Amino acid sequence: MNLIDLLGLLLYFAILILIGYRSAKKVSNSADFAVAGNKIIWPVLFATLAASFLGGGASMGRAGKSFDEGYAFMFAASAFPIATVLAGLFIAPRLKRYTNAHTVGDIMGLHFGASARLFTGIFSLVFCVGILGAQALAVGTVFHAILGIEVSTGILIGMAVVLLYSTVGGMWAVIQTDVVQFLMLAIFLPITMIIGVNEIGGPAALIEQLPSGHFSLMGDYSVGMFVSIFIAFLLGETLVPPYTQRALSAPDSRHARIGYSVAGGFGFLFYFVSSTIGLIALVMYPSISPDQAMPALIRDALPIGITGLVLASLLAVVMSTADSYLNSAAVIFVSDIYKPFIDPNVSENKRLWIERLVNLLIGAGAVVFALYATSIVDALLLSYSLWAPTILIPFVLGVLLDLKCNKAAISAMLAGALVTIFWKWGPFDLQEATGFTALIAGVLVNILVFIVVYRLFKSHKTLAKSNA
């Protein structure tokens, strides 16, 4: 890498550390660390949410899949921005009814009791570490592609910076760095796409040099596979802890609704840009690994002076997601597990320091996960199977319909988790036999069990009242 580009990258890291240092002065209690004092207006909410969910999977992972499979994966994965817009319109505004809530577990506890809160905390914690691991792997991939260093070394360098500013500055630092990172990705990744298209002779030349199947709606996917991917992205990351935390950080329901919905709309544009970069890389570097598509284009096609800035924006995309999941995991542990079940009388000052300590420990766990993961998107899809079949359905039903039934929520979460685990790692290839992925099977069982147990329990209570 040219010295000018390297200096630009070092400057970016210095800015992140400075933000963390300055933000530490604003963090005086757990509410500041978890939801930034509920002061995040919608333009900032839009920027931080967009920066959070447009991470390694949505950038390098999407580019890599398009490199392999064309726009078909982009069409299937567009389910996520659709889900984000719907959540912004119908669910995010309702979350502001829960005064002083910091986590999904806080809300689940209000609807379904302490046991549901505990299970929510455990499942959410495992999910966040998995997603964080995928982002750590993406950081290492960028460093390897651009600087030629080992992926494992890149993971350690990038995550060290994330751990530093997110631990001292909490959500204040996460949101401020996210806004910087959002501006960088919104400017420099489209510039990368435009330069790449011009490099190969324009849009017509790109279309001419690619297989025709790369422009079709479903590509080589069967209907079942396309639907499975669509559902995985529709449900797998919807209202996950960091995104719910963003809505809870808004001052009121209006800011939550607008910020969330606009971020979802931006997702469609970003998915097109990252997918097109993957197609450009296929034309220019047909023999590279798919996950290297975006970093390779940045490294080889961009002029000196811009490469460092675009590399910084690519790292920004990944690190903005990593810091969000890291902060959420720490807050989940303290709010949903430690305080309610280990030390209910924990002081505010001690709680803040525990969150910071857990932030460090979880970051270390995510690094270990990243060192053993094989693919960014595979790591994401594996983590998705831990969220939708367990927590999402009871959470949405509780918020939208104000349902309250502890037995229904607990039964649905455990049934969904067990079915997903058996489907994915059991002795039989149930996906091949049925056509359903583990995530779909788990979600279907989760819904069925929740409805059946809820109706049985409510019928039992009604009968008991009538006999009284």
Contacts in CASP RR format, 6 or more apart in sequence:
PFRMAT RR
TARGET T0000
AUTHOR 0000-0000-0000
METHOD contacts of the structure
MODEL  1
MNLIDLLGLLLYFAILILIGYRSAKKVSNSADFAVAGNKIIWPVLFATLA
ASFLGGGASMGRAGKSFDEGYAFMFAASAFPIATVLAGLFIAPRLKRYTN
AHTVGDIMGLHFGASARLFTGIFSLVFCVGILGAQALAVGTVFHAILGIE
VSTGILIGMAVVLLYSTVGGMWAVIQTDVVQFLMLAIFLPITMIIGVNEI
GGPAALIEQLPSGHFSLMGDYSVGMFVSIFIAFLLGETLVPPYTQRALSA
PDSRHARIGYSVAGGFGFLFYFVSSTIGLIALVMYPSISPDQAMPALIRD
ALPIGITGLVLASLLAVVMSTADSYLNSAAVIFVSDIYKPFIDPNVSENK
RLWIERLVNLLIGAGAVVFALYATSIVDALLLSYSLWAPTILIPFVLGVL
LDLKCNKAAISAMLAGALVTIFWKWGPFDLQEATGFTALIAGVLVNILVF
IVVYRLFKSHKTLAKSNA
1 9 0 8 1.000
1 146 0 8 1.000
1 147 0 8 1.000
1 299 0 8 1.000
1 307 0 8 1.000
1 308 0 8 1.000
1 311 0 8 1.000
2 304 0 8 1.000
2 305 0 8 1.000
2 307 0 8 1.000
4 304 0 8 1.000
4 305 0 8 1.000
4 308 0 8 1.000
5 304 0 8 1.000
5 305 0 8 1.000
5 307 0 8 1.000
5 308 0 8 1.000
5 309 0 8 1.000
5 311 0 8 1.000
6 308 0 8 1.000
8 305 0 8 1.000
8 308 0 8 1.000
8 309 0 8 1.000
8 312 0 8 1.000
9 308 0 8 1.000
9 311 0 8 1.000
9 312 0 8 1.000
9 315 0 8 1.000
12 184 0 8 1.000
12 312 0 8 1.000
12 315 0 8 1.000
12 316 0 8 1.000
13 161 0 8 1.000
15 180 0 8 1.000
16 161 0 8 1.000
16 165 0 8 1.000
16 177 0 8 1.000
16 180 0 8 1.000
16 319 0 8 1.000
17 161 0 8 1.000
17 164 0 8 1.000
17 165 0 8 1.000
19 165 0 8 1.000
19 173 0 8 1.000
19 176 0 8 1.000
19 177 0 8 1.000
19 180 0 8 1.000
20 164 0 8 1.000
20 165 0 8 1.000
20 166 0 8 1.000
20 168 0 8 1.000
20 169 0 8 1.000
20 173 0 8 1.000
20 176 0 8 1.000
20 177 0 8 1.000
21 165 0 8 1.000
21 168 0 8 1.000
23 165 0 8 1.000
23 168 0 8 1.000
23 169 0 8 1.000
23 170 0 8 1.000
23 172 0 8 1.000
23 173 0 8 1.000
23 176 0 8 1.000
24 168 0 8 1.000
24 169 0 8 1.000
24 173 0 8 1.000
26 32 0 8 1.000
26 169 0 8 1.000
26 172 0 8 1.000
27 33 0 8 1.000
27 168 0 8 1.000
27 169 0 8 1.000
27 170 0 8 1.000
27 172 0 8 1.000
27 352 0 8 1.000
28 352 0 8 1.000
29 348 0 8 1.000
29 349 0 8 1.000
29 352 0 8 1.000
30 102 0 8 1.000
30 331 0 8 1.000
30 334 0 8 1.000
30 335 0 8 1.000
30 348 0 8 1.000
30 351 0 8 1.000
30 352 0 8 1.000
30 355 0 8 1.000
31 37 0 8 1.000
31 38 0 8 1.000
31 100 0 8 1.000
31 102 0 8 1.000
32 170 0 8 1.000
32 171 0 8 1.000
32 172 0 8 1.000
33 169 0 8 1.000
33 170 0 8 1.000
33 171 0 8 1.000
33 172 0 8 1.000
33 327 0 8 1.000
33 330 0 8 1.000
33 331 0 8 1.000
33 352 0 8 1.000
33 355 0 8 1.000
33 356 0 8 1.000
34 102 0 8 1.000
34 103 0 8 1.000
34 171 0 8 1.000
34 245 0 8 1.000
34 327 0 8 1.000
34 331 0 8 1.000
34 335 0 8 1.000
34 355 0 8 1.000
35 102 0 8 1.000
35 171 0 8 1.000
35 245 0 8 1.000
35 248 0 8 1.000
35 249 0 8 1.000
36 171 0 8 1.000
36 172 0 8 1.000
36 175 0 8 1.000
36 249 0 8 1.000
37 171 0 8 1.000
37 249 0 8 1.000
38 248 0 8 1.000
38 249 0 8 1.000
38 250 0 8 1.000
38 251 0 8 1.000
39 249 0 8 1.000
39 251 0 8 1.000
40 48 0 8 1.000
40 175 0 8 1.000
40 246 0 8 1.000
40 249 0 8 1.000
40 250 0 8 1.000
40 251 0 8 1.000
40 255 0 8 1.000
41 250 0 8 1.000
41 251 0 8 1.000
41 255 0 8 1.000
42 250 0 8 1.000
42 254 0 8 1.000
42 255 0 8 1.000
42 256 0 8 1.000
42 258 0 8 1.000
42 259 0 8 1.000
42 262 0 8 1.000
43 259 0 8 1.000
44 175 0 8 1.000
44 179 0 8 1.000
45 246 0 8 1.000
45 247 0 8 1.000
45 249 0 8 1.000
45 250 0 8 1.000
45 255 0 8 1.000
45 256 0 8 1.000
45 258 0 8 1.000
45 259 0 8 1.000
45 260 0 8 1.000
45 263 0 8 1.000
46 258 0 8 1.000
46 259 0 8 1.000
46 260 0 8 1.000
46 262 0 8 1.000
46 263 0 8 1.000
46 266 0 8 1.000
47 178 0 8 1.000
47 179 0 8 1.000
47 182 0 8 1.000
47 183 0 8 1.000
48 174 0 8 1.000
48 175 0 8 1.000
48 178 0 8 1.000
48 179 0 8 1.000
48 182 0 8 1.000
48 246 0 8 1.000
48 320 0 8 1.000
48 324 0 8 1.000
49 243 0 8 1.000
49 246 0 8 1.000
49 259 0 8 1.000
49 260 0 8 1.000
49 263 0 8 1.000
50 182 0 8 1.000
50 263 0 8 1.000
50 264 0 8 1.000
50 266 0 8 1.000
50 267 0 8 1.000
50 270 0 8 1.000
51 178 0 8 1.000
51 179 0 8 1.000
51 181 0 8 1.000
51 182 0 8 1.000
51 185 0 8 1.000
51 316 0 8 1.000
51 317 0 8 1.000
51 320 0 8 1.000
51 321 0 8 1.000
52 178 0 8 1.000
52 242 0 8 1.000
52 243 0 8 1.000
52 246 0 8 1.000
52 320 0 8 1.000
52 321 0 8 1.000
52 324 0 8 1.000
53 80 0 8 1.000
53 84 0 8 1.000
53 237 0 8 1.000
53 243 0 8 1.000
53 263 0 8 1.000
53 267 0 8 1.000
53 321 0 8 1.000
54 185 0 8 1.000
54 267 0 8 1.000
54 270 0 8 1.000
54 317 0 8 1.000
54 320 0 8 1.000
54 321 0 8 1.000
55 135 0 8 1.000
55 138 0 8 1.000
55 317 0 8 1.000
55 318 0 8 1.000
55 320 0 8 1.000
55 321 0 8 1.000
56 134 0 8 1.000
56 135 0 8 1.000
56 138 0 8 1.000
56 317 0 8 1.000
56 318 0 8 1.000
56 321 0 8 1.000
56 376 0 8 1.000
57 134 0 8 1.000
57 138 0 8 1.000
57 376 0 8 1.000
57 377 0 8 1.000
57 380 0 8 1.000
58 267 0 8 1.000
58 270 0 8 1.000
58 271 0 8 1.000
58 274 0 8 1.000
58 317 0 8 1.000
59 138 0 8 1.000
59 185 0 8 1.000
59 189 0 8 1.000
59 274 0 8 1.000
59 294 0 8 1.000
59 314 0 8 1.000
59 317 0 8 1.000
59 318 0 8 1.000
60 138 0 8 1.000
60 141 0 8 1.000
60 142 0 8 1.000
60 274 0 8 1.000
60 291 0 8 1.000
60 293 0 8 1.000
60 294 0 8 1.000
60 295 0 8 1.000
60 314 0 8 1.000
60 318 0 8 1.000
60 376 0 8 1.000
61 138 0 8 1.000
61 274 0 8 1.000
61 290 0 8 1.000
61 291 0 8 1.000
61 294 0 8 1.000
61 376 0 8 1.000
61 377 0 8 1.000
62 73 0 8 1.000
62 74 0 8 1.000
62 77 0 8 1.000
62 271 0 8 1.000
62 274 0 8 1.000
62 275 0 8 1.000
63 274 0 8 1.000
63 275 0 8 1.000
63 277 0 8 1.000
63 278 0 8 1.000
63 281 0 8 1.000
63 290 0 8 1.000
63 293 0 8 1.000
63 294 0 8 1.000
64 278 0 8 1.000
64 281 0 8 1.000
64 290 0 8 1.000
64 291 0 8 1.000
64 293 0 8 1.000
64 294 0 8 1.000
64 377 0 8 1.000
65 73 0 8 1.000
65 74 0 8 1.000
65 77 0 8 1.000
65 275 0 8 1.000
65 290 0 8 1.000
65 377 0 8 1.000
66 73 0 8 1.000
66 74 0 8 1.000
66 214 0 8 1.000
66 274 0 8 1.000
66 275 0 8 1.000
66 276 0 8 1.000
66 277 0 8 1.000
66 278 0 8 1.000
66 279 0 8 1.000
66 282 0 8 1.000
66 293 0 8 1.000
67 278 0 8 1.000
67 279 0 8 1.000
67 281 0 8 1.000
67 282 0 8 1.000
67 290 0 8 1.000
67 293 0 8 1.000
68 290 0 8 1.000
69 214 0 8 1.000
69 219 0 8 1.000
69 220 0 8 1.000
69 221 0 8 1.000
70 210 0 8 1.000
70 213 0 8 1.000
70 214 0 8 1.000
70 215 0 8 1.000
70 219 0 8 1.000
70 275 0 8 1.000
70 279 0 8 1.000
71 214 0 8 1.000
71 215 0 8 1.000
71 216 0 8 1.000
71 217 0 8 1.000
71 275 0 8 1.000
71 279 0 8 1.000
72 213 0 8 1.000
72 214 0 8 1.000
72 216 0 8 1.000
72 217 0 8 1.000
72 218 0 8 1.000
72 219 0 8 1.000
72 220 0 8 1.000
72 221 0 8 1.000
72 226 0 8 1.000
73 229 0 8 1.000
73 275 0 8 1.000
74 271 0 8 1.000
74 272 0 8 1.000
74 275 0 8 1.000
75 217 0 8 1.000
75 218 0 8 1.000
75 226 0 8 1.000
76 221 0 8 1.000
76 226 0 8 1.000
76 229 0 8 1.000
76 230 0 8 1.000
76 233 0 8 1.000
77 229 0 8 1.000
77 230 0 8 1.000
77 233 0 8 1.000
77 271 0 8 1.000
78 233 0 8 1.000
78 268 0 8 1.000
78 271 0 8 1.000
79 230 0 8 1.000
79 231 0 8 1.000
79 232 0 8 1.000
79 233 0 8 1.000
79 234 0 8 1.000
80 233 0 8 1.000
80 234 0 8 1.000
80 237 0 8 1.000
80 238 0 8 1.000
80 267 0 8 1.000
81 264 0 8 1.000
81 265 0 8 1.000
81 266 0 8 1.000
81 267 0 8 1.000
81 268 0 8 1.000
81 271 0 8 1.000
82 234 0 8 1.000
83 233 0 8 1.000
83 234 0 8 1.000
83 235 0 8 1.000
83 237 0 8 1.000
83 238 0 8 1.000
84 238 0 8 1.000
84 243 0 8 1.000
84 260 0 8 1.000
84 261 0 8 1.000
84 263 0 8 1.000
84 264 0 8 1.000
84 265 0 8 1.000
84 267 0 8 1.000
85 261 0 8 1.000
85 264 0 8 1.000
85 265 0 8 1.000
87 238 0 8 1.000
87 239 0 8 1.000
87 243 0 8 1.000
87 260 0 8 1.000
88 247 0 8 1.000
88 256 0 8 1.000
88 257 0 8 1.000
88 259 0 8 1.000
88 260 0 8 1.000
88 261 0 8 1.000
88 264 0 8 1.000
89 257 0 8 1.000
89 261 0 8 1.000
90 400 0 8 1.000
91 239 0 8 1.000
91 396 0 8 1.000
91 399 0 8 1.000
91 400 0 8 1.000
92 247 0 8 1.000
92 250 0 8 1.000
92 253 0 8 1.000
92 256 0 8 1.000
92 257 0 8 1.000
92 259 0 8 1.000
92 260 0 8 1.000
92 261 0 8 1.000
93 253 0 8 1.000
93 254 0 8 1.000
93 256 0 8 1.000
93 257 0 8 1.000
94 253 0 8 1.000
94 399 0 8 1.000
94 400 0 8 1.000
95 101 0 8 1.000
95 107 0 8 1.000
95 244 0 8 1.000
95 247 0 8 1.000
95 248 0 8 1.000
95 253 0 8 1.000
95 256 0 8 1.000
95 399 0 8 1.000
96 247 0 8 1.000
96 248 0 8 1.000
96 250 0 8 1.000
96 252 0 8 1.000
96 253 0 8 1.000
96 256 0 8 1.000
97 253 0 8 1.000
98 106 0 8 1.000
98 107 0 8 1.000
98 110 0 8 1.000
98 248 0 8 1.000
100 106 0 8 1.000
101 107 0 8 1.000
101 110 0 8 1.000
101 248 0 8 1.000
102 245 0 8 1.000
102 248 0 8 1.000
102 331 0 8 1.000
102 335 0 8 1.000
103 121 0 8 1.000
103 124 0 8 1.000
103 241 0 8 1.000
103 244 0 8 1.000
103 245 0 8 1.000
103 328 0 8 1.000
103 331 0 8 1.000
103 332 0 8 1.000
103 335 0 8 1.000
103 336 0 8 1.000
104 120 0 8 1.000
104 121 0 8 1.000
104 124 0 8 1.000
104 239 0 8 1.000
104 241 0 8 1.000
104 244 0 8 1.000
104 332 0 8 1.000
104 391 0 8 1.000
104 395 0 8 1.000
105 116 0 8 1.000
105 117 0 8 1.000
105 120 0 8 1.000
105 121 0 8 1.000
105 124 0 8 1.000
105 332 0 8 1.000
105 335 0 8 1.000
105 336 0 8 1.000
106 117 0 8 1.000
106 335 0 8 1.000
106 336 0 8 1.000
107 244 0 8 1.000
107 395 0 8 1.000
107 399 0 8 1.000
108 116 0 8 1.000
108 117 0 8 1.000
108 120 0 8 1.000
108 391 0 8 1.000
108 394 0 8 1.000
108 395 0 8 1.000
108 409 0 8 1.000
109 116 0 8 1.000
109 117 0 8 1.000
109 120 0 8 1.000
111 394 0 8 1.000
111 398 0 8 1.000
111 399 0 8 1.000
111 402 0 8 1.000
111 403 0 8 1.000
111 404 0 8 1.000
111 409 0 8 1.000
112 394 0 8 1.000
112 398 0 8 1.000
112 404 0 8 1.000
112 405 0 8 1.000
112 406 0 8 1.000
112 408 0 8 1.000
112 409 0 8 1.000
112 410 0 8 1.000
113 406 0 8 1.000
113 409 0 8 1.000
114 340 0 8 1.000
114 341 0 8 1.000
115 406 0 8 1.000
115 410 0 8 1.000
116 394 0 8 1.000
116 406 0 8 1.000
116 409 0 8 1.000
116 410 0 8 1.000
116 413 0 8 1.000
117 336 0 8 1.000
117 340 0 8 1.000
118 336 0 8 1.000
118 337 0 8 1.000
118 340 0 8 1.000
118 341 0 8 1.000
119 390 0 8 1.000
119 410 0 8 1.000
119 413 0 8 1.000
119 414 0 8 1.000
120 336 0 8 1.000
120 391 0 8 1.000
120 395 0 8 1.000
120 413 0 8 1.000
121 332 0 8 1.000
121 333 0 8 1.000
121 336 0 8 1.000
121 337 0 8 1.000
122 337 0 8 1.000
123 386 0 8 1.000
123 387 0 8 1.000
123 390 0 8 1.000
123 391 0 8 1.000
123 413 0 8 1.000
123 417 0 8 1.000
124 240 0 8 1.000
124 241 0 8 1.000
124 328 0 8 1.000
124 329 0 8 1.000
124 332 0 8 1.000
124 336 0 8 1.000
124 387 0 8 1.000
124 391 0 8 1.000
125 329 0 8 1.000
125 332 0 8 1.000
125 333 0 8 1.000
125 337 0 8 1.000
125 362 0 8 1.000
126 386 0 8 1.000
127 240 0 8 1.000
127 241 0 8 1.000
127 383 0 8 1.000
127 386 0 8 1.000
127 387 0 8 1.000
128 240 0 8 1.000
128 241 0 8 1.000
128 242 0 8 1.000
128 325 0 8 1.000
128 326 0 8 1.000
128 328 0 8 1.000
128 329 0 8 1.000
128 332 0 8 1.000
128 362 0 8 1.000
129 325 0 8 1.000
129 329 0 8 1.000
129 362 0 8 1.000
129 363 0 8 1.000
129 365 0 8 1.000
129 366 0 8 1.000
129 369 0 8 1.000
130 325 0 8 1.000
130 366 0 8 1.000
130 369 0 8 1.000
130 379 0 8 1.000
130 382 0 8 1.000
130 383 0 8 1.000
130 386 0 8 1.000
131 237 0 8 1.000
131 240 0 8 1.000
131 321 0 8 1.000
131 325 0 8 1.000
131 379 0 8 1.000
131 380 0 8 1.000
131 383 0 8 1.000
132 322 0 8 1.000
132 325 0 8 1.000
132 326 0 8 1.000
132 329 0 8 1.000
132 362 0 8 1.000
132 363 0 8 1.000
132 366 0 8 1.000
132 369 0 8 1.000
133 322 0 8 1.000
133 366 0 8 1.000
133 367 0 8 1.000
133 369 0 8 1.000
133 370 0 8 1.000
133 373 0 8 1.000
133 379 0 8 1.000
134 370 0 8 1.000
134 373 0 8 1.000
134 376 0 8 1.000
134 379 0 8 1.000
134 380 0 8 1.000
134 383 0 8 1.000
135 318 0 8 1.000
135 319 0 8 1.000
135 321 0 8 1.000
135 322 0 8 1.000
135 325 0 8 1.000
135 366 0 8 1.000
135 370 0 8 1.000
136 155 0 8 1.000
136 158 0 8 1.000
136 159 0 8 1.000
136 322 0 8 1.000
136 363 0 8 1.000
136 366 0 8 1.000
136 367 0 8 1.000
136 369 0 8 1.000
136 370 0 8 1.000
137 151 0 8 1.000
137 155 0 8 1.000
137 370 0 8 1.000
137 373 0 8 1.000
137 376 0 8 1.000
137 379 0 8 1.000
138 318 0 8 1.000
138 376 0 8 1.000
139 154 0 8 1.000
139 155 0 8 1.000
139 157 0 8 1.000
139 158 0 8 1.000
139 159 0 8 1.000
139 162 0 8 1.000
139 315 0 8 1.000
139 318 0 8 1.000
139 319 0 8 1.000
139 322 0 8 1.000
140 151 0 8 1.000
140 152 0 8 1.000
140 153 0 8 1.000
140 154 0 8 1.000
140 155 0 8 1.000
140 158 0 8 1.000
140 370 0 8 1.000
141 151 0 8 1.000
141 291 0 8 1.000
141 292 0 8 1.000
141 295 0 8 1.000
141 376 0 8 1.000
142 154 0 8 1.000
142 295 0 8 1.000
142 311 0 8 1.000
142 314 0 8 1.000
142 315 0 8 1.000
142 318 0 8 1.000
143 149 0 8 1.000
143 151 0 8 1.000
143 153 0 8 1.000
143 154 0 8 1.000
143 155 0 8 1.000
143 157 0 8 1.000
143 158 0 8 1.000
144 150 0 8 1.000
144 151 0 8 1.000
144 154 0 8 1.000
144 295 0 8 1.000
145 292 0 8 1.000
145 295 0 8 1.000
145 296 0 8 1.000
145 298 0 8 1.000
145 299 0 8 1.000
146 295 0 8 1.000
146 298 0 8 1.000
146 299 0 8 1.000
146 307 0 8 1.000
146 311 0 8 1.000
152 371 0 8 1.000
155 367 0 8 1.000
155 370 0 8 1.000
155 371 0 8 1.000
156 367 0 8 1.000
158 315 0 8 1.000
158 319 0 8 1.000
159 322 0 8 1.000
159 363 0 8 1.000
159 366 0 8 1.000
159 367 0 8 1.000
159 370 0 8 1.000
161 319 0 8 1.000
162 319 0 8 1.000
162 322 0 8 1.000
162 323 0 8 1.000
162 326 0 8 1.000
163 326 0 8 1.000
163 359 0 8 1.000
163 360 0 8 1.000
163 363 0 8 1.000
165 173 0 8 1.000
165 177 0 8 1.000
165 323 0 8 1.000
166 173 0 8 1.000
166 174 0 8 1.000
166 323 0 8 1.000
166 326 0 8 1.000
166 327 0 8 1.000
166 359 0 8 1.000
167 356 0 8 1.000
167 359 0 8 1.000
167 360 0 8 1.000
168 356 0 8 1.000
170 327 0 8 1.000
170 355 0 8 1.000
170 356 0 8 1.000
170 359 0 8 1.000
171 245 0 8 1.000
171 249 0 8 1.000
171 327 0 8 1.000
173 323 0 8 1.000
174 323 0 8 1.000
174 324 0 8 1.000
174 327 0 8 1.000
175 249 0 8 1.000
177 319 0 8 1.000
177 320 0 8 1.000
177 323 0 8 1.000
178 320 0 8 1.000
178 323 0 8 1.000
178 324 0 8 1.000
180 316 0 8 1.000
181 313 0 8 1.000
181 316 0 8 1.000
181 317 0 8 1.000
181 319 0 8 1.000
181 320 0 8 1.000
182 316 0 8 1.000
182 320 0 8 1.000
184 309 0 8 1.000
184 312 0 8 1.000
184 313 0 8 1.000
184 316 0 8 1.000
185 270 0 8 1.000
185 313 0 8 1.000
185 314 0 8 1.000
185 316 0 8 1.000
185 317 0 8 1.000
185 320 0 8 1.000
186 266 0 8 1.000
187 313 0 8 1.000
188 306 0 8 1.000
188 309 0 8 1.000
188 310 0 8 1.000
188 312 0 8 1.000
188 313 0 8 1.000
189 270 0 8 1.000
189 273 0 8 1.000
189 274 0 8 1.000
189 277 0 8 1.000
189 310 0 8 1.000
189 313 0 8 1.000
189 314 0 8 1.000
189 317 0 8 1.000
190 273 0 8 1.000
191 306 0 8 1.000
191 310 0 8 1.000
192 277 0 8 1.000
192 294 0 8 1.000
192 297 0 8 1.000
192 298 0 8 1.000
192 301 0 8 1.000
192 302 0 8 1.000
192 310 0 8 1.000
193 273 0 8 1.000
193 276 0 8 1.000
193 277 0 8 1.000
193 280 0 8 1.000
195 301 0 8 1.000
195 302 0 8 1.000
195 303 0 8 1.000
195 306 0 8 1.000
196 277 0 8 1.000
196 280 0 8 1.000
196 284 0 8 1.000
196 297 0 8 1.000
196 301 0 8 1.000
197 203 0 8 1.000
197 206 0 8 1.000
197 276 0 8 1.000
197 280 0 8 1.000
199 280 0 8 1.000
199 284 0 8 1.000
199 301 0 8 1.000
200 206 0 8 1.000
200 209 0 8 1.000
200 280 0 8 1.000
200 283 0 8 1.000
200 284 0 8 1.000
206 279 0 8 1.000
206 280 0 8 1.000
206 283 0 8 1.000
207 215 0 8 1.000
209 283 0 8 1.000
210 279 0 8 1.000
210 282 0 8 1.000
210 283 0 8 1.000
213 219 0 8 1.000
213 220 0 8 1.000
214 279 0 8 1.000
214 282 0 8 1.000
218 226 0 8 1.000
221 229 0 8 1.000
224 435 0 8 1.000
228 435 0 8 1.000
228 436 0 8 1.000
228 437 0 8 1.000
228 439 0 8 1.000
228 440 0 8 1.000
231 437 0 8 1.000
231 439 0 8 1.000
231 440 0 8 1.000
231 443 0 8 1.000
232 381 0 8 1.000
232 384 0 8 1.000
232 388 0 8 1.000
232 437 0 8 1.000
232 439 0 8 1.000
232 440 0 8 1.000
233 384 0 8 1.000
235 384 0 8 1.000
235 387 0 8 1.000
235 388 0 8 1.000
235 392 0 8 1.000
235 439 0 8 1.000
235 443 0 8 1.000
236 384 0 8 1.000
236 385 0 8 1.000
236 387 0 8 1.000
236 388 0 8 1.000
236 392 0 8 1.000
236 439 0 8 1.000
237 243 0 8 1.000
237 380 0 8 1.000
237 384 0 8 1.000
237 387 0 8 1.000
238 388 0 8 1.000
238 392 0 8 1.000
239 392 0 8 1.000
239 395 0 8 1.000
239 396 0 8 1.000
240 387 0 8 1.000
241 325 0 8 1.000
241 328 0 8 1.000
241 329 0 8 1.000
241 331 0 8 1.000
241 332 0 8 1.000
242 324 0 8 1.000
242 325 0 8 1.000
242 327 0 8 1.000
242 328 0 8 1.000
243 260 0 8 1.000
245 324 0 8 1.000
245 327 0 8 1.000
245 328 0 8 1.000
245 331 0 8 1.000
246 260 0 8 1.000
247 256 0 8 1.000
247 260 0 8 1.000
250 256 0 8 1.000
250 259 0 8 1.000
274 294 0 8 1.000
277 293 0 8 1.000
277 294 0 8 1.000
277 297 0 8 1.000
278 293 0 8 1.000
278 294 0 8 1.000
278 297 0 8 1.000
280 297 0 8 1.000
281 288 0 8 1.000
281 292 0 8 1.000
281 293 0 8 1.000
281 294 0 8 1.000
281 296 0 8 1.000
281 297 0 8 1.000
282 293 0 8 1.000
284 296 0 8 1.000
284 297 0 8 1.000
284 300 0 8 1.000
284 301 0 8 1.000
285 292 0 8 1.000
285 293 0 8 1.000
285 296 0 8 1.000
285 297 0 8 1.000
285 300 0 8 1.000
288 296 0 8 1.000
291 375 0 8 1.000
291 376 0 8 1.000
294 314 0 8 1.000
295 311 0 8 1.000
295 314 0 8 1.000
298 307 0 8 1.000
298 310 0 8 1.000
298 311 0 8 1.000
298 314 0 8 1.000
299 307 0 8 1.000
299 311 0 8 1.000
302 310 0 8 1.000
322 366 0 8 1.000
325 366 0 8 1.000
326 359 0 8 1.000
326 362 0 8 1.000
326 363 0 8 1.000
326 366 0 8 1.000
327 359 0 8 1.000
329 358 0 8 1.000
329 359 0 8 1.000
329 362 0 8 1.000
329 363 0 8 1.000
330 355 0 8 1.000
330 356 0 8 1.000
330 358 0 8 1.000
330 359 0 8 1.000
330 362 0 8 1.000
331 355 0 8 1.000
333 355 0 8 1.000
333 358 0 8 1.000
333 362 0 8 1.000
334 351 0 8 1.000
334 354 0 8 1.000
334 355 0 8 1.000
334 358 0 8 1.000
338 346 0 8 1.000
338 351 0 8 1.000
338 354 0 8 1.000
339 346 0 8 1.000
339 351 0 8 1.000
346 354 0 8 1.000
369 379 0 8 1.000
370 379 0 8 1.000
373 379 0 8 1.000
381 439 0 8 1.000
384 439 0 8 1.000
385 420 0 8 1.000
385 424 0 8 1.000
385 437 0 8 1.000
385 438 0 8 1.000
385 439 0 8 1.000
386 417 0 8 1.000
386 420 0 8 1.000
388 439 0 8 1.000
388 442 0 8 1.000
388 443 0 8 1.000
388 446 0 8 1.000
389 416 0 8 1.000
389 417 0 8 1.000
389 419 0 8 1.000
389 420 0 8 1.000
389 438 0 8 1.000
389 439 0 8 1.000
389 441 0 8 1.000
389 442 0 8 1.000
389 443 0 8 1.000
389 445 0 8 1.000
389 446 0 8 1.000
390 413 0 8 1.000
390 416 0 8 1.000
390 417 0 8 1.000
390 420 0 8 1.000
390 446 0 8 1.000
391 413 0 8 1.000
392 443 0 8 1.000
393 412 0 8 1.000
393 443 0 8 1.000
393 446 0 8 1.000
393 447 0 8 1.000
393 450 0 8 1.000
394 408 0 8 1.000
394 409 0 8 1.000
394 412 0 8 1.000
394 413 0 8 1.000
394 446 0 8 1.000
394 450 0 8 1.000
397 403 0 8 1.000
397 450 0 8 1.000
398 404 0 8 1.000
403 454 0 8 1.000
405 453 0 8 1.000
405 454 0 8 1.000
405 457 0 8 1.000
405 458 0 8 1.000
407 453 0 8 1.000
407 457 0 8 1.000
408 449 0 8 1.000
408 450 0 8 1.000
408 451 0 8 1.000
408 453 0 8 1.000
408 454 0 8 1.000
408 457 0 8 1.000
409 450 0 8 1.000
411 449 0 8 1.000
411 450 0 8 1.000
411 453 0 8 1.000
412 446 0 8 1.000
412 447 0 8 1.000
412 449 0 8 1.000
412 450 0 8 1.000
412 453 0 8 1.000
413 446 0 8 1.000
415 442 0 8 1.000
415 445 0 8 1.000
415 446 0 8 1.000
415 449 0 8 1.000
416 442 0 8 1.000
416 443 0 8 1.000
416 445 0 8 1.000
416 446 0 8 1.000
416 449 0 8 1.000
419 438 0 8 1.000
419 441 0 8 1.000
419 442 0 8 1.000
419 445 0 8 1.000
420 438 0 8 1.000
420 439 0 8 1.000
420 441 0 8 1.000
420 442 0 8 1.000
421 438 0 8 1.000
422 430 0 8 1.000
423 430 0 8 1.000
423 431 0 8 1.000
423 436 0 8 1.000
423 437 0 8 1.000
423 438 0 8 1.000
423 441 0 8 1.000
423 442 0 8 1.000
424 438 0 8 1.000
430 436 0 8 1.000
430 438 0 8 1.000
430 441 0 8 1.000
431 437 0 8 1.000
431 438 0 8 1.000
434 441 0 8 1.000
436 444 0 8 1.000
END
